[in-house]
Amino acid sequence: MAAWGGKSADTSKDGGINVLKLLSIGMLHYLTISKNRQLFSSRTPSHLLFSSSSLHLRYYLINPGTRKVIASQIRCKVAVGSATTFSQTKAQKRKKKEFQIENLTTWLLKQEQAGNIDAELTVVLSSISLACKQIASLLQRSSIIDLTGGHGTINIQGEDQKKLDVISNELFCNCLRSSGRTGIIASEEEDVPVAVEETYSGHYIVVFDPIDGSANIDTALTTGSIFGIYGPDRQCLVDLDDDSTAISSSVVFTLSIGKGVFAFTLDPSYGEFVLTHENIKIPKTGHIYSFNEGNYDLWDEKLKKYLTHLRQPGSNGKPYSGRYIGCLVGEIHRMLLRGGVYGNPKNKNSKNGNLRLLYECAPMSYLVEQAGGIAIDGHQRILDIKPLQVHQRTPIFIRSPDEIEKLQTYLL
């Protein structure tokens, strides 16, 4: 660390202040100076000012004989590579310091104070985040604690249930019931919506898919959870808040309360979701497409032509790259950060599409639109479709904003 001070008004043998050592961690601890000068306050500077280029410490030095003030400032430039550096680049970008983090609870309380959400919704979201932490823990240890494989039952969709499908559904339901703020629960794993006991009942309606992409569990690939929160009105449901949690190499809790999209990453060292992505915006263009091309021969000719177009080299001389995870949460998480196009269209065997409108397509479409993207069923916005059944299905196409018109020219 380099340090220097101005020369004294009085002539001395050394010709000035000889600063030999400076240790500073939040406050000035001590200065070793020439023998004939003393630090007026050897522990605490009288004034401390931070700037983008250097650290300024203002203090007072006195001559022990005349008691005359001889210097009042030291300017300390921090050495590059030091563990306590305040680099100019970081200061200009106003990046947060290492320990200045904001967790999900703090963020929710700020939103409540700002009037963006009420106290009840804060409790509901907190209870869901707890369920997501529990599910993430089980998924990460599934092979160790024998939670891989099938459960031996079939859900209302006619799909074989995994062990963790059933357990995760129960975890979600328990957390939502215990919050005391949820009135109705609807899940992919439940035949019909479930009313919460009156004693624990609240105003909000929560719909969810406890584990999206559960076929990936046994191979340790990406899975997620999807949920939407609704409030009752004259038409029964009004879209209020939608979220998802992606579980892979890290656990990311992504949500929107109607004012942008924010993502919180689970820090395993102390079990908190920490804000890592603020006000996410989907790139206007992208170079990745994601379709289950195993169904290619079941699609109509218009869609096949569109896929052929994506495989052709573009203006940059490169075609789109194909990526398919088999987990809607993972696909949308990548799109939020990288852009591109995702599709789960109808086909000859699934005339109405494969994904459920209420607790899969609608929540994810809400997130996408809040981030500046577009989600359609091929003809209209997903969020314009009124659900008639809890498990109603729909085709879905999601694209970066500048690319949706090209898609529609092929589909219409």
C-alpha positions in Angstrom: 0.0 0.0 0.0 1.4 3.4 -1.0 1.0 6.4 1.3 2.3 9.9 1.5 1.8 13.2 3.3 2.6 16.9 2.7 5.7 18.5 4.1 5.6 20.4 7.4 5.6 24.2 7.6 8.5 23.8 10.0 11.9 22.6 8.8 12.8 19.2 10.2 15.7 16.9 9.7 13.8 14.5 7.6 12.1 17.3 5.6 8.6 16.0 6.0 6.3 13.4 7.3 7.7 9.9 6.9 4.9 7.5 6.8 6.3 4.0 7.2 3.2 1.9 7.7 -0.5 2.1 7.4 -3.0 -0.5 8.3 -6.6 0.3 7.6 -9.7 -1.9 7.9 -12.7 0.3 8.1 -10.9 2.7 10.4 -7.3 4.0 10.8 -5.5 1.7 13.3 -2.1 3.3 13.5 0.6 5.2 11.7 4.3 4.8 12.3 5.9 8.2 11.6 9.1 10.1 12.3 10.2 10.5 15.9 9.5 14.2 16.3 5.8 14.1 15.3 2.8 12.5 16.9 -0.6 11.6 15.7 -3.2 13.7 17.5 -5.7 10.8 17.4 -3.8 7.6 17.0 -6.9 5.4 16.6 -9.7 7.2 14.9 -9.4 9.7 12.0 -11.4 12.9 12.5 -12.7 12.7 9.0 -13.0 9.7 6.6 -13.9 10.2 2.9 -14.1 7.5 0.2 -13.7 8.4 -3.5 -13.5 6.3 -6.6 -9.8 6.6 -7.1 -8.2 6.6 -3.6 -8.9 6.6 0.1 -8.6 9.9 1.8 -7.9 10.0 5.5 -8.1 13.4 7.2 -6.5 13.7 10.6 -4.3 16.1 12.6 -0.5 16.0 13.3 1.0 18.3 15.9 4.6 19.3 16.8 5.2 18.1 20.3 7.2 21.3 21.2 4.9 24.0 19.8 1.6 22.1 19.7 1.3 23.6 16.2 -0.8 21.7 13.6 1.7 20.7 10.9 -0.3 18.4 8.7 -3.9 17.5 8.2 -4.3 14.9 5.5 -2.9 11.7 4.2 -3.9 10.3 0.8 -3.6 6.6 0.5 -3.7 4.8 -2.8 -4.5 1.2 -2.5 -2.2 -1.3 -4.0 -3.5 -3.3 -7.0 -4.1 -6.9 -6.1 -4.6 -6.2 -2.4 -7.4 -8.2 -0.7 -9.0 -4.9 0.4 -8.7 -2.9 -2.9 -11.3 -0.5 -4.1 -10.5 -0.5 -7.8 -11.5 2.4 -10.0 -13.4 0.1 -12.4 -15.5 -1.5 -9.7 -16.3 1.9 -8.2 -17.4 3.3 -11.5 -19.7 0.4 -12.1 -21.0 0.7 -8.5 -20.8 -3.0 -7.9 -21.9 -4.3 -4.5 -19.2 -5.2 -2.1 -18.6 -8.8 -1.3 -20.7 -8.8 1.9 -23.4 -6.4 0.8 -25.9 -9.0 -0.3 -29.7 -8.9 -0.4 -31.6 -12.0 0.3 -35.2 -12.9 -0.7 -36.7 -12.1 2.7 -35.1 -8.6 2.7 -36.2 -8.0 -0.9 -39.8 -9.0 -0.1 -40.0 -6.7 2.9 -38.8 -3.8 0.8 -41.5 -4.6 -1.8 -44.0 -4.6 1.0 -42.8 -1.3 2.4 -43.0 0.2 -1.1 -46.6 -1.0 -1.4 -46.0 -3.4 -4.3 -47.2 -6.4 -2.3 -49.1 -6.9 0.9 -48.0 -8.7 4.0 -50.0 -11.8 3.2 -48.3 -12.3 -0.2 -44.9 -11.9 1.5 -45.8 -14.8 3.8 -47.0 -16.9 0.8 -43.8 -16.3 -1.1 -41.7 -17.0 1.9 -43.5 -20.4 2.5 -43.0 -21.3 -1.2 -39.3 -20.5 -1.0 -39.0 -22.8 2.0 -40.7 -25.6 0.0 -38.2 -25.0 -2.9 -35.3 -25.3 -0.5 -36.6 -28.6 0.9 -37.2 -30.0 -2.6 -33.8 -28.9 -3.8 -32.2 -30.7 -0.9 -34.0 -33.9 -1.6 -33.1 -33.7 -5.3 -29.5 -33.2 -4.6 -29.4 -36.3 -2.3 -32.0 -38.4 -4.2 -29.6 -41.1 -5.2 -28.1 -41.3 -1.7 -31.5 -41.6 0.1 -33.2 -43.8 -2.5 -35.6 -41.3 -3.9 -35.0 -42.1 -7.5 -37.3 -44.2 -9.7 -41.1 -44.5 -9.9 -43.6 -44.3 -7.1 -45.9 -46.9 -8.7 -48.9 -44.6 -9.2 -50.3 -42.5 -12.1 -51.5 -38.9 -11.8 -54.6 -37.4 -13.4 -52.6 -36.7 -16.6 -52.1 -40.4 -17.0 -48.4 -40.0 -16.3 -46.3 -42.3 -14.1 -45.4 -40.5 -10.9 -41.8 -40.4 -9.6 -41.2 -40.8 -5.9 -40.2 -37.2 -5.7 -43.3 -36.0 -7.6 -45.4 -37.3 -4.7 -43.1 -36.1 -1.9 -42.6 -32.6 -3.5 -46.3 -32.2 -3.9 -46.9 -32.9 -0.2 -44.1 -30.5 0.7 -45.7 -27.7 -1.3 -49.1 -28.3 0.1 -47.8 -28.4 3.7 -45.9 -25.2 3.4 -48.8 -23.4 1.8 -51.3 -24.7 4.4 -49.1 -23.7 7.3 -48.7 -20.2 6.0 -52.3 -19.4 6.9 -52.6 -17.2 3.8 -53.7 -19.7 1.1 -57.3 -20.5 0.4 -57.1 -22.9 -2.6 -54.3 -25.1 -3.9 -54.2 -26.6 -7.4 -51.4 -29.0 -8.4 -50.4 -31.1 -11.4 -50.4 -34.0 -9.0 -53.9 -33.4 -7.6 -57.1 -34.4 -9.5 -59.0 -31.3 -8.4 -58.2 -28.0 -6.6 -58.0 -28.5 -2.8 -59.6 -26.0 -0.4 -57.4 -25.3 2.7 -59.1 -26.0 6.0 -61.0 -22.9 7.2 -58.8 -22.6 10.3 -55.7 -22.1 8.2 -57.4 -20.5 5.2 -56.3 -17.2 3.5 -57.1 -15.2 0.4 -54.6 -16.4 -2.2 -55.0 -19.2 -4.7 -51.7 -21.0 -5.5 -51.2 -23.3 -8.5 -48.0 -25.3 -9.1 -46.1 -28.1 -10.7 -43.9 -29.3 -7.8 -41.3 -30.9 -10.0 -41.1 -29.9 -13.7 -38.9 -32.3 -15.7 -39.1 -35.1 -13.2 -37.9 -37.5 -15.9 -34.5 -35.9 -15.4 -34.2 -36.8 -11.7 -32.6 -40.2 -12.2 -29.9 -38.8 -14.5 -29.2 -35.7 -12.3 -30.2 -33.3 -15.1 -32.1 -30.0 -14.8 -35.4 -30.0 -12.9 -37.5 -27.1 -11.6 -40.7 -26.0 -9.8 -43.4 -23.7 -11.3 -46.0 -21.8 -9.4 -48.5 -19.0 -9.9 -50.3 -17.0 -7.2 -53.8 -15.6 -7.9 -56.2 -13.4 -6.0 -60.0 -13.8 -6.1 -62.1 -11.3 -7.9 -65.5 -11.4 -9.7 -64.1 -13.7 -12.3 -62.6 -15.9 -9.6 -59.0 -15.5 -10.7 -56.7 -12.6 -11.5 -53.1 -13.1 -12.4 -51.0 -11.5 -9.7 -47.6 -13.2 -9.3 -45.7 -15.9 -11.1 -42.5 -17.6 -10.3 -40.2 -20.6 -11.0 -37.3 -22.3 -9.4 -34.6 -23.9 -11.5 -32.7 -26.7 -9.8 -29.4 -27.8 -11.5 -25.8 -27.0 -10.7 -27.3 -24.2 -8.6 -30.8 -23.4 -7.3 -32.3 -20.2 -8.8 -35.6 -18.7 -7.5 -37.0 -16.5 -10.2 -40.1 -14.3 -9.7 -42.1 -11.3 -10.9 -44.6 -9.2 -8.9 -45.5 -7.2 -12.0 -42.5 -4.9 -11.9 -39.8 -6.8 -13.8 -38.1 -10.2 -13.2 -35.7 -10.9 -10.4 -33.6 -14.1 -9.7 -32.2 -15.2 -6.4 -29.6 -18.0 -6.2 -29.5 -20.3 -3.2 -26.3 -19.9 -1.2 -25.8 -23.3 0.4 -23.3 -22.0 3.0 -26.2 -20.4 5.0 -29.3 -21.5 3.1 -30.6 -18.2 1.8 -31.7 -17.1 -1.6 -29.5 -14.2 -2.6 -30.4 -11.6 -5.2 -28.1 -12.3 -8.2 -30.1 -11.0 -11.3 -32.0 -7.7 -11.1 -34.6 -6.6 -13.6 -33.8 -9.3 -16.2 -34.4 -8.5 -19.9 -34.5 -11.1 -22.6 -32.0 -10.3 -25.4 -33.9 -9.0 -28.5 -32.4 -11.7 -30.6 -30.9 -15.1 -29.8 -29.3 -18.1 -31.6 -30.7 -21.1 -29.8 -33.9 -23.0 -30.6 -35.4 -25.6 -28.3 -37.9 -28.1 -29.7 -38.4 -31.8 -29.0 -37.5 -32.9 -32.5 -38.3 -36.5 -31.8 -41.9 -35.4 -32.6 -40.8 -33.9 -36.0 -42.9 -36.2 -38.1 -46.0 -35.5 -36.0 -45.9 -31.7 -36.6 -47.7 -29.9 -39.4 -45.9 -28.8 -42.5 -45.8 -25.1 -41.5 -43.9 -25.8 -38.4 -41.5 -28.1 -40.3 -40.7 -25.2 -42.7 -40.0 -22.9 -39.7 -37.5 -25.5 -38.2 -35.9 -25.8 -41.7 -35.5 -22.0 -41.7 -33.8 -22.0 -38.3 -31.3 -24.6 -39.5 -30.2 -22.4 -42.4 -27.2 -20.0 -41.9 -28.3 -16.6 -40.9 -26.8 -13.1 -41.7 -23.8 -14.1 -39.5 -23.2 -17.2 -41.5 -24.3 -19.5 -38.7 -27.6 -21.4 -38.2 -29.4 -21.6 -34.9 -28.0 -24.1 -32.4 -30.4 -26.8 -31.2 -30.7 -27.3 -27.4 -33.4 -29.3 -25.6 -33.4 -29.9 -21.8 -36.8 -31.6 -21.3 -37.6 -29.2 -18.5 -39.7 -26.0 -19.1 -38.1 -24.2 -16.2 -34.6 -24.8 -17.5 -35.6 -23.8 -21.1 -37.1 -20.5 -19.9 -34.3 -19.8 -17.5 -31.8 -20.0 -20.4 -34.0 -17.9 -22.6 -34.3 -15.1 -20.0 -30.5 -14.8 -20.1 -29.6 -15.8 -23.7 -32.7 -15.3 -25.8 -33.8 -17.5 -28.7 -36.9 -19.5 -29.3 -38.7 -22.3 -27.4 -41.6 -24.4 -28.7 -43.9 -27.1 -27.4 -46.4 -27.3 -30.3 -49.4 -29.5 -30.8 -49.0 -32.6 -32.9 -51.0 -35.5 -34.4 -51.1 -37.3 -31.0 -51.7 -34.2 -28.8 -54.2 -31.9 -30.6 -54.2 -29.4 -27.7 -50.5 -29.5 -27.0 -48.6 -31.1 -24.1 -48.2 -28.5 -21.4 -50.8 -27.4 -18.9 -52.1 -23.8 -19.2 -52.8 -22.8 -15.6 -49.7 -23.9 -13.7 -47.1 -24.3 -16.4 -47.6 -22.1 -19.5 -49.3 -19.1 -17.8 -46.8 -18.6 -15.0 -43.8 -19.0 -17.4 -45.4 -16.7 -20.0 -45.9 -14.1 -17.3 -42.2 -14.2 -16.5 -41.3 -14.0 -20.1 -43.5 -11.0 -20.8 -42.2 -9.2 -17.7 -38.7 -9.7 -19.1 -39.7 -8.2 -22.5 -40.3 -11.5 -24.4 -43.4 -12.9 -26.1 -45.4 -16.1 -25.5 -48.1 -17.3 -27.8 -50.0 -20.5 -28.7 -49.3 -19.9 -32.4 -52.3 -17.5 -32.7 -52.8 -15.5 -29.5 -51.0 -14.5 -26.3 -51.0 -17.3 -23.7 -52.1 -14.9 -21.1 -55.2 -14.0 -23.1 -56.5 -17.6 -22.9 -59.1 -18.1 -20.2 -58.6 -21.5 -18.4 -61.8 -23.6 -18.4 -60.3 -26.6 -16.7 -57.5 -27.0 -14.1 -55.5 -29.3 -16.2 -56.3 -27.7 -19.6 -53.5 -28.0 -22.1 -52.1 -25.6 -24.8 -49.4 -25.3 -27.4 -46.8 -22.7 -26.6 -44.1 -20.8 -28.4 -41.8 -18.3 -26.7 -39.4 -16.0 -28.5 -37.2 -13.0 -28.1 -39.2 -9.9 -29.0 -37.6 -9.2 -32.4 -38.2 -12.8 -33.6 -41.8 -13.5 -32.9 -43.1 -12.0 -36.2 -41.0 -14.3 -38.2 -42.5 -17.3 -36.3 -46.0 -16.1 -36.9 -45.4 -15.7 -40.7 -44.8 -19.5 -40.8 -47.6 -20.6 -38.5 -50.4 -18.4 -39.7 
